[in-house]
Every structure is written in structure tokens, then in C-alpha cells.
Amino acid sequence: MGMFGTDFAIAFFGEKFTESGNILAWSAPFLIFNFLLQINFQILAGMGRIRERLNILLVGLAFNIPLNVILIPTLGAA
């Protein structure tokens, strides 16, 4: 997806969706990490370690909000 996101978007939806393909290409690594994070969360929930799950979410949130505020305008995605 990282290499061919733009090509897929153009092939399936036409030239108007070139920017959507660029977004798909940039978001592919994050989709992989999100999948791995969900597996980790399910394992922690199955073991009854809900507090650790909450701590991971809070740390992720603490990094996610400032990075979004900084990087979205910087990368021109706004």
C-alpha cells in the first residue's frame, strides 16, 4: 500500500482521487502498527491486565495529540 496507494486509488476511482491515494500511501505503516497494537490489547485483556491497557492508551494519547498539532500543518495535510 505504501508504494501503490496512489495507483490503486486512480485505478479504482479515477484521477479525482489522486490525493486520497497519497493519503493511503502515507497511512499504510500506521495501519500495520494499529493492527499489532490491537493484537497486543486483546492479549492484555485476555490476561485480565486492563490497567496496563489503559496506561498504553494514555501514553499513546500523550504523544498523539502534540504530534498531530505539530505535524498536520507542517506536512500540509490540513
C-alpha positions, 0 to 999 in steps of 0.5 A, a space after each residue: 500500500 505504501 508504494 501503490 496507494 496512489 495507483 490503486 486509488 486512480 485505478 479504482 476511482 479515477 484521477 479525482 482521487 489522486 490525493 486520497 491515494 497519497 493519503 493511503 500511501 502515507 497511512 499504510 505503516 500506521 495501519 500495520 502498527 494499529 493492527 499489532 497494537 490491537 493484537 497486543 490489547 486483546 492479549 492484555 485483556 485476555 490476561 485480565 491486565 486492563 490497567 496496563 491497557 489503559 496506561 498504553 492508551 494514555 501514553 499513546 494519547 500523550 504523544 498523539 495529540 502534540 504530534 498531530 498539532 505539530 505535524 498536520 500543518 507542517 506536512 500540509 495535510 490540513 
